Amino acid sequence: MTTTTSGTLYLIPNTLGSGGQADDALAHIIPEHVRAITARLDYFVAENAKTARAFLKLIAVKHPLAKPLQEIAIAELNVNTPAQALAGLLAPLLAGQDAGLVSEAGVPAVADPGADLVRLAHQRGITVKPLVGPSSLLLAVMASGLNGQSFAFNGYLPTDAALRAKRIKELENRSRAEKQTQLFIETPYRNAAMLEALVGHCQAGTLICVATDLSLETETIKTMTGAQWKSQLGAGKAPDFHKKPTVFLLLAQ
C-alpha cells in the first residue's frame, strides 16, 4: 500500500504596487529564493487570475516558469468564494502537488481572504510555508515612529460618518489606555475623508501617521499630531494620496 505525501502550500508575497522596468521590477522587493520557488510551481490560488498571471510574467523575466504561462493553473479565492469551495482548492495539495497562495498586494492571509484557506490547510495536515516579502502594515509601523512593541490592525473602519467617528474614538481610547498603536486601511478613493475624520475626532495631541505607496518610488510617510494635521489641511496641504494605497496609524498621548 502506498501513501501520498501532501504538497506544500507556499505563501507567496506580491509587490505593493507597480513600478520599475520589467527586468528589475521585482528585484528590490521580492527575494531571489522566493522568485525561484514561485517559478517552479504550476498551481496557484489567487484573488484574481489576471493579476496573478501578470505577477508570474514578471517572475519569468529572470526565472523560467515550470510551464508556459497560459498552462499554469490559477484558482481564484476572493471575498465571493463560498466556504464550501475551499476544500476543492486544496485537493491538488492533498494529491501531492505543491501550490502557491498569492495576494493582490503584499503578503497572503493578512488583510486577505487567503487566511481561511491557510487554516483549512493546517486542519488537513498540509505543510504551510510563509515566504519573505513586503507587508505594508509592518513597513508602516516601522516608519511611523509610533509604538512598535504593541500594535493592532483593525482592517477597514465603517464608511458611515457617525459610525466611523464612534470607531475612531474607540480606537483612540484603546490606544491611550494600552499605549498601543492602532492601524487601519481605507479604500484609496476615500483616503481624504478618512484623514479629515481622524483630524476631526482625535484629540490635538494624538499622533497620526499617513503612509502611502509603501515601497514604491512615490512613497510618502508623515507622522504629525492631530493639531498639526489640522493646520496642514486648513492650509490646503493635504497628502498626495488620492486613489493610492495608504495605511493610517494613530497613537494617543
C-alpha positions as CSV (number, residue, x, y, z in Angstrom):
1,M,0.0,0.0,0.0
2,T,1.4,3.4,-1.0
3,T,0.6,6.7,0.7
4,T,0.7,10.1,-0.9
5,T,2.6,12.9,0.9
6,S,0.7,16.2,0.8
7,G,2.2,19.1,-1.2
8,T,3.3,22.3,0.5
9,L,1.3,25.5,0.4
10,Y,3.7,28.3,-0.2
11,L,2.5,31.8,0.9
12,I,4.0,34.0,-1.8
13,P,4.4,37.7,-1.3
14,N,3.5,40.1,-4.1
15,T,4.6,43.7,-4.7
16,L,2.7,46.5,-3.1
17,G,2.1,48.2,-6.5
18,S,3.6,48.5,-10.0
19,G,6.7,50.4,-10.8
20,G,10.1,50.0,-12.4
21,Q,11.2,48.2,-15.6
22,A,10.3,44.6,-16.2
23,D,13.8,43.4,-15.7
24,D,14.1,44.9,-12.2
25,A,10.5,45.3,-11.1
26,L,10.8,42.5,-8.5
27,A,14.5,42.6,-7.7
28,H,14.3,45.2,-5.0
29,I,11.2,43.8,-3.2
30,I,10.8,40.1,-3.8
31,P,13.8,38.0,-2.6
32,E,15.7,35.8,-5.1
33,H,14.8,32.5,-3.4
34,V,11.1,33.4,-3.3
35,R,11.1,34.1,-7.1
36,A,12.9,30.8,-7.7
37,I,10.3,28.8,-5.6
38,T,7.4,30.6,-7.4
39,A,8.8,29.8,-10.8
40,R,8.8,26.1,-10.2
41,L,5.1,25.9,-9.1
42,D,2.3,25.2,-11.6
43,Y,-0.7,25.6,-9.4
44,F,-1.7,28.8,-7.7
45,V,-4.6,30.2,-5.6
46,A,-5.0,33.9,-6.1
47,E,-7.6,36.7,-5.6
48,N,-7.6,37.4,-9.3
49,A,-6.2,35.2,-12.0
50,K,-5.4,38.0,-14.4
51,T,-3.2,39.9,-11.9
52,A,-1.6,36.7,-10.8
53,R,-0.5,36.0,-14.3
54,A,0.9,39.5,-14.6
55,F,3.0,38.8,-11.4
56,L,4.1,35.4,-12.9
57,K,5.1,37.2,-16.1
58,L,7.5,39.4,-14.0
59,I,8.8,36.3,-12.3
60,A,9.5,34.7,-15.7
61,V,11.9,37.6,-16.7
62,K,14.6,36.1,-14.5
63,H,13.3,32.6,-13.7
64,P,11.8,30.3,-16.4
65,L,8.3,29.1,-15.3
66,A,7.5,25.4,-14.8
67,K,5.0,25.6,-17.7
68,P,4.0,28.1,-20.3
69,L,2.1,30.9,-18.5
70,Q,-1.3,30.1,-20.0
71,E,-0.9,26.4,-18.9
72,I,-0.3,27.2,-15.3
73,A,-3.4,26.6,-13.2
74,I,-4.7,29.5,-11.2
75,A,-7.8,29.1,-9.0
76,E,-9.4,32.2,-7.6
77,L,-10.1,32.8,-3.9
78,N,-11.7,36.1,-3.0
79,V,-14.5,37.6,-0.8
80,N,-17.1,35.9,-3.1
81,T,-15.7,32.4,-2.7
82,P,-18.1,30.2,-0.7
83,A,-16.6,28.4,2.3
84,Q,-17.5,25.0,0.9
85,A,-15.3,25.7,-2.1
86,L,-12.1,25.8,-0.1
87,A,-11.6,22.1,0.2
88,G,-11.5,21.8,-3.6
89,L,-8.8,24.4,-3.8
90,L,-6.6,22.1,-1.5
91,A,-7.4,18.9,-3.5
92,P,-4.2,19.2,-5.6
93,L,-2.1,19.6,-2.5
94,L,-3.6,16.5,-0.9
95,A,-2.7,14.6,-4.0
96,G,0.9,15.7,-3.5
97,Q,1.2,18.8,-5.6
98,D,2.9,22.0,-4.3
99,A,0.9,25.2,-4.6
100,G,1.3,28.9,-4.1
101,L,-1.1,31.3,-2.4
102,V,-0.7,34.8,-3.9
103,S,-2.4,38.0,-2.6
104,E,-3.2,41.0,-4.8
105,A,-0.6,43.0,-2.9
106,G,1.8,42.3,-0.1
107,V,1.7,39.1,1.9
108,P,-1.1,36.5,1.7
109,A,-3.5,35.9,4.5
110,V,-3.0,39.3,6.2
111,A,-5.9,41.6,5.3
112,D,-6.5,39.0,2.7
113,P,-9.1,36.2,2.1
114,G,-6.4,33.6,2.0
115,A,-6.4,33.2,5.8
116,D,-9.4,30.8,5.7
117,L,-7.5,28.5,3.2
118,V,-4.4,28.5,5.4
119,R,-6.4,27.5,8.4
120,L,-8.1,24.7,6.5
121,A,-4.6,23.6,5.2
122,H,-3.5,23.2,8.8
123,Q,-6.6,21.2,9.6
124,R,-5.9,18.8,6.7
125,G,-2.3,18.3,7.7
126,I,-0.8,20.3,4.8
127,T,2.6,22.0,5.4
128,V,2.3,25.8,5.2
129,K,5.4,27.7,4.2
130,P,5.4,31.5,4.5
131,L,7.9,33.3,2.3
132,V,9.6,36.6,3.0
133,G,8.2,39.7,1.3
134,P,6.7,43.1,1.7
135,S,3.9,43.9,4.2
136,S,2.5,47.4,4.1
137,L,1.4,47.1,7.7
138,L,4.8,46.3,9.1
139,L,6.5,48.8,6.8
140,A,4.1,51.5,8.1
141,V,4.7,50.6,11.8
142,M,8.5,50.7,11.2
143,A,8.4,54.1,9.6
144,S,5.8,55.8,11.7
145,G,7.8,56.3,14.9
146,L,4.8,55.1,16.9
147,N,4.8,52.2,19.3
148,G,6.2,49.1,17.6
149,Q,6.1,47.0,20.8
150,S,2.3,46.9,20.8
151,F,0.1,47.5,17.8
152,A,-3.2,46.3,16.4
153,F,-4.5,46.1,12.8
154,N,-8.2,46.9,12.6
155,G,-8.9,46.5,8.9
156,Y,-11.4,48.9,7.4
157,L,-13.4,51.4,9.5
158,P,-17.1,52.0,8.9
159,T,-18.0,54.1,5.9
160,D,-21.0,55.7,7.7
161,A,-19.7,59.0,9.1
162,A,-21.3,58.6,12.5
163,L,-20.2,55.0,12.9
164,R,-16.7,55.9,11.7
165,A,-16.5,58.7,14.2
166,K,-17.5,56.4,17.0
167,R,-14.9,53.8,15.9
168,I,-12.1,56.3,15.8
169,K,-12.9,57.5,19.3
170,E,-12.9,53.9,20.5
171,L,-9.5,53.2,18.9
172,E,-8.1,56.4,20.3
173,N,-9.3,55.5,23.8
174,R,-7.8,52.0,23.5
175,S,-4.6,53.4,22.2
176,R,-4.4,55.7,25.2
177,A,-5.3,53.0,27.7
178,E,-3.0,50.4,26.4
179,K,-0.3,52.6,24.8
180,Q,-1.0,50.7,21.6
181,T,-0.6,51.8,18.0
182,Q,-3.8,51.4,16.0
183,L,-3.6,50.6,12.3
184,F,-6.3,50.6,9.7
185,I,-6.8,51.0,6.0
186,E,-9.3,52.6,3.6
187,T,-10.5,52.2,0.1
188,P,-8.0,54.5,-1.7
189,Y,-10.5,56.9,-3.1
190,R,-11.8,57.6,0.5
191,N,-8.4,58.5,1.9
192,A,-9.1,62.2,2.2
193,A,-12.4,61.6,4.0
194,M,-10.5,59.2,6.4
195,L,-7.8,61.8,7.3
196,E,-10.4,64.5,7.8
197,A,-12.3,62.2,10.1
198,L,-9.2,61.5,12.1
199,V,-8.3,65.1,12.4
200,G,-11.9,66.0,13.3
201,H,-12.4,63.3,16.0
202,C,-9.0,62.7,17.5
203,Q,-7.5,64.9,20.3
204,A,-5.0,67.5,19.3
205,G,-2.0,65.6,20.7
206,T,-2.8,62.2,19.2
207,L,-0.1,61.2,16.8
208,I,-1.4,60.3,13.3
209,C,0.7,58.7,10.6
210,V,-0.2,58.5,6.9
211,A,1.9,56.0,4.9
212,T,1.2,55.9,1.2
213,D,2.5,53.8,-1.7
214,L,4.9,52.0,0.5
215,S,8.0,50.5,-1.2
216,L,7.2,52.4,-4.4
217,E,9.0,55.4,-5.9
218,T,6.0,57.6,-5.0
219,E,6.2,56.5,-1.3
220,T,5.3,59.2,1.3
221,I,5.2,58.7,5.1
222,K,4.4,61.5,7.5
223,T,3.7,61.5,11.3
224,M,2.3,64.5,13.0
225,T,-0.1,65.4,15.8
226,G,-3.8,65.9,15.1
227,A,-3.3,69.6,15.6
228,Q,-0.5,69.7,13.1
229,W,-2.5,67.7,10.5
230,K,-5.4,70.1,11.1
231,S,-3.2,73.1,10.3
232,Q,-1.8,71.3,7.2
233,L,-5.3,70.5,5.9
234,G,-6.5,74.0,6.7
235,A,-3.7,75.4,4.6
236,G,-4.7,73.2,1.7
237,K,-1.7,70.9,2.1
238,A,-3.3,67.5,2.0
239,P,-1.1,64.5,1.2
240,D,-0.9,63.3,-2.3
241,F,-2.8,60.1,-1.6
242,H,-5.9,60.1,-3.8
243,K,-6.6,56.6,-5.1
244,K,-3.2,55.4,-3.6
245,P,-2.9,52.5,-1.2
246,T,-2.5,54.1,2.3
247,V,-2.1,52.8,5.8
248,F,-3.3,55.0,8.7
249,L,-1.9,54.8,12.2
250,L,-2.6,56.6,15.4
251,L,-1.1,56.6,18.9
252,A,-2.9,58.6,21.7
253,Q,-0.6,60.5,24.1
